Amino acid sequence: MGAEDGRDAAGGSGEVDVAVVGAGIAGLAAAHHLVAAGRSVRVFEGGDRVGGRMASSRVDGWLLDEGAETIAGAGYEATWELIRAVGVPESEVPVIEPGFALWRHGRAHAHLGHPKGLLTGAGLSWRGRWAWLRFVAELGTAWRGFDPDRPETAPSRDATLSEYCAGSAGREELLAAMLQPLSSHCFGWRPESSAVAPMVATLLSVGGAGARWMTYRDGMDTLARRLAERLPVELGRRVVAVREETGTGPGAAGVRVEFADGTRVRARQVVLAVPAPLALELRGDDLPDGERPYLAASTYAPMLKVACLLDRPLPSPTGAPSYAVSVPESESRVCTGLILDHMKADGRAPAGKGLVSVFASPWVSPELLGEPDERVVETVCAEAERFLPGLRAATVRTLVHRFPLGLPQGAPAAVRERAAFLDRPTRAVEYAGDWVMLRPSSEGAVRSGRLAAERVLAHAAGAGAGAGTGAGAASAAASASASVGRA
């Protein structure tokens, strides 16, 4: 490829309009909206495939979702907009009929987080169920009018899950038997380290943990692959630095993007669609002071899970079908949950076979991340046998999936710093990723991509008019939002 494609093998400066760094769903969403608005975009991905934490792999007839597992029928408006835009029929995004279960007191209890659980118990005592009802009532009163896209405005402010549930035996049981198991299993969180606001925002937006969950029939990377087919994406292009350049002459200002192979490109604008810790590293001393506090506060929880390929499909651990089992910290600090993928959707395993994903808990994931696969499998799967008997005997092969930067941790500091970050002026370098929305989900990532595109367009309009902040930027942002909305 030559310099006209944005690459200069001799180390010179190729030119691009907008460079998007990262081909996860956030970066691809941003690129899609920018192209639809008439901008020229190139996407640079350091890995050998697109999708990021929505990656899937195909192994001998098994379909493995390595990171994200589901999307929701409600509260995922930005995702469904893209699904329709790329022509994925709704029939290819089936509803997951079985529900979530909770392991407690020696067995699995169906209907975790579902209204039916108020009748069946879902592992909760009557006191716990009453606390659940009061929690739901509180969300309908004290939290009324709360915007899930602005978790920093929540009535809970920056309180952690543990702090929010302290002081009441019922609330403490609600934490131990619902909020902690769900947040640890789904987000990799520890309740003393993560704020309650981002979790409640996510639950409110989708209609609760018992919402209508869905998955892509052909793997969770389906949307990413479809978007990438329509965009100029370069794989194996690892970025090591992003530097803003200033100047007074025509075209003097821009952004320099440097690659691991020594090449570089010069872009008019850049979207950094990477986790916040990586964005900090790429910007280095070039990072504006007004952006640093939120990026530094946007810490991540690791994700570590083992895919167990089975010679037979293991049954639901509950009478009412459950495809997932969450395990409280009080029951295990090694395994935080399991998903029976062969119950999640057809085609995840060959006929007559099974597939189970086992999730390491946030208490052991950091120490196991760097360990050999054999130790990870032995540690996590031996513990998982307690919650899904027969797992080890049925397993014919295992694969370990590691994400050191798994999901945004939802730290209290991030809640405190987010408002100032959102109010910052537009710049030549913008950001995308679920950490921007403080919503640890693929929908958060997609929404952040749309927001990044709006800010890129607003900055270009504002720069052209000589107004980069204040009323001029607000007007430009409104115009840009309309352009993206028409895309």
Residue pairs with C-beta under 8 A, 6 or more apart in sequence:
1 7
1 234
3 12
3 14
3 15
4 14
5 14
5 42
6 14
6 15
6 16
6 19
6 42
6 234
6 265
6 267
7 14
7 234
7 237
7 263
7 265
8 14
8 263
8 264
8 265
9 263
11 262
11 263
11 264
12 264
13 256
13 264
13 265
13 266
14 263
14 264
14 265
14 266
15 265
15 266
15 267
16 40
16 41
16 42
16 265
16 266
16 267
16 268
17 39
17 40
17 41
17 267
17 268
17 269
18 31
18 34
18 39
18 40
18 41
18 42
18 267
18 268
18 269
18 270
18 271
18 456
19 41
19 42
19 44
19 255
19 257
19 265
19 267
19 269
19 270
19 271
20 27
20 28
20 30
20 31
20 34
20 41
20 42
20 43
20 44
20 270
20 271
20 273
20 432
21 27
21 44
21 239
21 242
21 257
21 270
21 271
21 272
21 273
21 274
21 282
22 43
22 44
22 45
22 52
22 272
22 273
22 274
22 432
22 433
23 43
23 44
23 45
23 47
23 50
23 51
23 52
23 224
23 228
23 233
23 235
23 273
24 50
24 51
24 52
24 53
24 54
24 224
24 273
24 274
24 433
24 445
25 51
25 52
25 54
25 223
25 224
25 227
25 442
25 445
25 446
25 449
26 52
26 273
26 432
26 433
26 434
26 436
26 445
26 446
26 448
26 449
26 452
27 43
27 45
27 52
27 271
27 273
27 274
27 432
27 449
28 43
28 50
28 224
28 227
28 228
28 231
28 233
28 449
29 78
29 82
29 227
29 432
29 445
29 446
29 448
29 449
29 450
29 453
30 271
30 273
30 432
30 448
30 449
30 450
30 452
30 453
30 456
31 41
31 43
31 227
31 231
31 271
31 449
32 82
32 85
32 227
32 230
32 231
32 449
32 487
33 449
33 450
33 453
33 454
33 484
33 487
34 41
34 271
34 453
34 456
34 457
35 41
35 230
35 231
36 484
36 486
36 487
37 453
37 457
37 480
37 483
37 484
37 487
39 456
39 457
41 231
41 232
42 232
42 234
42 265
43 228
43 231
43 232
43 233
43 234
44 234
44 237
44 239
44 257
44 259
45 233
45 234
45 235
45 236
45 237
46 236
46 237
46 238
46 239
46 260
47 235
47 236
48 235
48 236
49 55
49 221
49 235
50 221
50 224
50 225
50 227
50 228
50 233
50 235
51 220
51 221
51 224
51 225
52 67
52 224
53 66
53 67
53 68
53 303
53 403
53 406
53 407
53 442
54 67
54 68
54 220
54 221
54 223
54 224
54 442
55 66
55 67
55 220
55 221
55 224
56 63
56 64
56 65
56 66
56 219
56 220
56 221
56 222
57 63
57 64
57 66
57 399
58 64
58 219
59 309
59 397
59 399
60 309
60 350
61 349
61 350
61 353
62 307
62 309
62 348
62 349
62 350
62 353
62 355
63 218
63 219
63 347
63 348
63 349
63 355
64 307
64 341
64 348
64 355
64 357
64 399
64 401
65 215
65 219
65 220
65 341
65 348
65 357
66 307
66 401
67 220
67 303
67 401
67 403
67 406
68 220
68 441
68 442
69 215
69 220
69 339
69 344
69 357
70 96
70 213
70 214
70 215
70 344
71 79
71 93
71 213
71 214
71 215
71 216
71 442
71 443
72 206
72 207
72 211
72 212
72 213
72 214
72 443
73 95
73 211
73 212
73 213
73 214
74 205
74 206
74 207
74 211
74 212
75 148
75 205
75 206
75 207
75 211
75 443
76 206
76 442
76 443
76 446
78 443
78 446
78 447
78 450
79 223
79 442
79 443
79 446
82 223
82 227
82 446
83 90
83 93
83 223
86 223
86 226
86 227
86 230
87 226
88 216
88 222
88 223
88 226
91 217
92 216
92 217
92 218
92 222
93 214
93 215
93 216
93 217
94 214
94 215
94 217
94 345
94 346
95 212
95 213
95 214
96 213
96 214
96 215
96 323
96 344
96 345
97 321
98 316
98 321
98 322
98 323
98 324
98 340
98 343
98 344
99 110
99 111
99 112
99 114
99 210
99 320
99 321
99 322
99 323
99 324
100 111
100 112
100 113
100 114
100 182
100 209
100 210
100 322
100 323
100 324
100 325
100 326
101 108
101 109
101 110
101 111
101 112
101 317
101 318
101 322
101 324
101 325
101 326
102 108
102 109
102 112
102 122
102 123
102 177
102 178
102 181
102 325
102 326
102 328
103 109
103 123
103 325
103 326
103 327
103 328
103 331
103 387
104 123
104 177
104 328
104 331
105 123
107 317
108 317
108 318
108 322
108 325
108 387
109 117
109 120
109 121
109 122
109 123
109 318
110 116
110 117
110 120
110 122
110 318
110 319
110 320
110 321
110 322
111 117
111 120
111 122
111 210
111 320
112 122
112 123
112 178
112 181
112 182
112 209
112 210
112 326
113 122
113 178
113 182
113 208
113 209
113 210
114 122
114 208
114 209
114 210
115 210
116 122
116 210
116 320
117 124
117 129
117 132
117 210
118 129
118 132
118 133
120 320
121 129
122 177
122 178
123 177
124 132
124 173
124 174
124 177
124 178
125 173
127 169
127 170
127 173
128 170
128 173
128 174
128 177
128 178
130 170
131 168
131 170
131 171
131 173
131 174
132 174
132 178
134 170
135 171
135 174
139 200
139 204
142 155
143 154
143 155
143 200
143 204
146 153
146 154
146 155
146 201
146 204
147 153
148 201
148 202
148 204
148 205
148 439
149 201
149 437
149 439
149 447
150 419
151 195
151 197
151 198
151 200
151 201
151 415
151 418
151 438
151 439
152 197
152 415
152 416
152 418
152 419
152 438
153 419
154 196
154 197
154 200
154 201
154 415
156 164
156 195
156 196
156 197
156 200
157 197
157 415
158 195
158 197
158 412
158 413
158 415
158 416
159 195
159 196
159 197
159 412
160 191
160 192
160 193
160 194
160 195
160 196
160 412
161 175
161 179
161 180
161 183
161 189
161 191
161 192
161 194
161 195
161 196
161 199
162 175
162 191
162 192
163 196
164 171
164 175
164 196
165 171
165 172
165 174
165 175
165 179
165 191
165 196
166 172
175 191
176 328
176 329
176 330
177 328
178 209
179 191
179 196
179 199
180 191
180 328
180 329
181 326
181 327
181 328
181 329
181 336
181 337
182 199
182 209
182 326
183 189
183 191
183 194
183 199
184 190
184 191
184 326
184 329
184 336
184 337
184 361
184 362
185 324
185 326
185 327
185 336
185 337
185 359
187 194
187 199
187 301
187 407
187 410
187 440
188 301
188 302
188 303
188 336
188 362
188 365
188 406
188 407
189 199
189 301
189 362
189 407
189 409
189 410
190 301
190 362
190 363
193 409
193 411
194 301
194 409
194 410
194 411
195 410
195 411
195 412
195 414
195 415
197 410
197 415
197 438
198 408
198 410
198 415
198 438
198 439
198 440
199 410
201 438
201 439
202 439
202 440
202 441
202 444
203 209
205 439
205 443
215 344
215 345
216 222
216 223
217 345
217 346
217 347
218 347
220 442
237 259
238 259
238 260
238 261
239 257
239 258
239 259
239 260
239 282
240 258
240 259
240 260
240 282
241 256
241 257
241 258
241 282
241 284
242 255
242 256
242 257
242 258
242 270
242 272
242 282
242 283
242 286
242 429
243 255
243 256
243 258
243 284
243 286
244 253
244 254
244 255
244 256
244 286
244 427
244 428
244 429
245 252
245 253
245 254
245 255
245 256
245 266
246 252
246 253
247 253
253 428
254 266
254 267
254 268
254 269
254 428
255 266
255 267
255 268
255 269
255 270
255 428
255 429
256 264
256 265
256 266
256 267
257 264
257 265
257 266
257 267
257 270
258 264
259 265
268 428
268 460
269 428
269 429
269 430
269 456
269 459
269 460
270 428
270 429
270 430
271 429
271 430
271 431
271 432
271 449
271 452
271 453
271 456
272 279
272 282
272 283
272 429
272 430
272 431
272 432
273 431
273 432
273 433
273 449
273 452
274 282
274 433
275 298
275 300
275 405
275 408
275 433
275 435
276 294
276 295
276 296
276 298
276 299
276 300
276 408
276 431
276 433
276 435
277 298
277 299
277 300
277 405
278 405
279 295
279 431
279 433
280 287
280 292
280 295
280 296
283 291
283 295
283 429
287 295
288 424
288 427
290 420
290 421
290 424
291 421
291 424
293 417
293 420
293 421
294 414
294 417
294 418
294 420
294 421
295 421
295 431
296 413
297 411
297 413
297 414
297 416
297 417
298 408
298 409
298 411
298 414
298 435
298 438
299 408
299 409
299 411
299 414
300 404
300 405
300 406
300 407
300 408
300 409
300 435
301 362
301 365
301 406
301 407
301 408
301 409
302 362
302 365
302 366
302 369
302 402
302 403
302 404
302 405
302 406
303 359
303 365
303 401
303 402
303 403
303 406
303 407
304 359
304 360
304 365
304 368
304 369
304 376
304 380
304 400
304 401
304 402
304 403
304 406
305 357
305 358
305 359
305 360
305 400
305 401
306 357
306 358
306 360
306 376
306 377
306 380
306 381
306 398
306 399
306 400
306 401
307 341
307 355
307 356
307 357
307 398
307 399
307 400
307 401
308 355
308 356
308 357
308 358
308 381
308 391
308 394
308 395
308 397
308 398
309 349
309 353
309 354
309 355
309 395
309 396
309 397
309 398
309 399
310 342
310 349
310 353
310 354
310 355
310 356
310 391
310 394
310 395
310 396
311 353
311 354
311 394
311 395
311 396
312 352
312 353
312 354
312 394
313 340
313 342
313 343
313 349
313 352
313 353
313 354
314 340
314 354
314 356
314 388
314 390
314 391
314 394
316 322
316 323
316 340
316 343
317 325
317 387
317 388
321 343
322 340
322 343
323 339
323 340
323 341
323 343
323 344
324 337
324 338
324 339
324 340
325 337
325 338
325 387
325 388
326 336
326 337
327 335
327 336
327 337
327 338
327 361
327 387
329 336
329 361
329 363
332 361
332 383
332 386
332 387
333 361
333 363
333 364
334 360
334 361
334 363
334 364
334 379
334 380
334 383
335 358
335 359
335 360
335 361
335 380
335 383
335 384
335 386
335 387
336 359
336 360
336 361
336 362
337 359
338 356
338 357
338 358
338 359
338 384
338 387
338 388
339 356
339 357
339 359
340 354
340 355
340 356
340 388
341 348
341 349
341 355
341 356
341 357
342 348
342 349
342 353
342 354
342 355
342 356
348 355
349 355
354 394
356 384
356 388
356 391
358 380
358 381
358 384
358 391
359 380
360 368
360 376
360 379
360 380
364 379
364 380
365 406
368 375
368 376
368 379
368 380
369 402
369 404
373 398
373 400
376 400
377 398
377 400
381 391
381 392
381 395
381 398
382 392
384 391
385 391
385 392
407 434
407 440
408 414
408 433
408 434
408 435
408 438
408 439
408 440
410 438
410 440
414 435
414 438
415 438
418 438
425 468
425 469
425 473
426 455
426 456
426 458
426 459
426 462
426 468
426 469
426 473
426 476
426 477
427 459
428 459
430 452
430 455
430 456
430 459
431 448
431 452
432 445
432 448
432 449
432 451
432 452
433 445
433 448
434 440
434 441
434 442
434 444
434 445
434 448
435 448
436 444
436 448
436 451
436 452
437 444
437 445
437 447
437 448
437 451
438 444
439 447
450 484
453 480
453 484
454 477
454 480
454 481
454 484
455 477
455 480
456 480
457 476
457 479
457 480
457 483
457 484
458 473
458 476
458 477
458 479
458 480
459 468
459 473
459 476
461 476
461 479
461 480
462 468
462 469
462 472
462 473
462 476
465 472
465 476
466 472
467 473
467 475
467 476
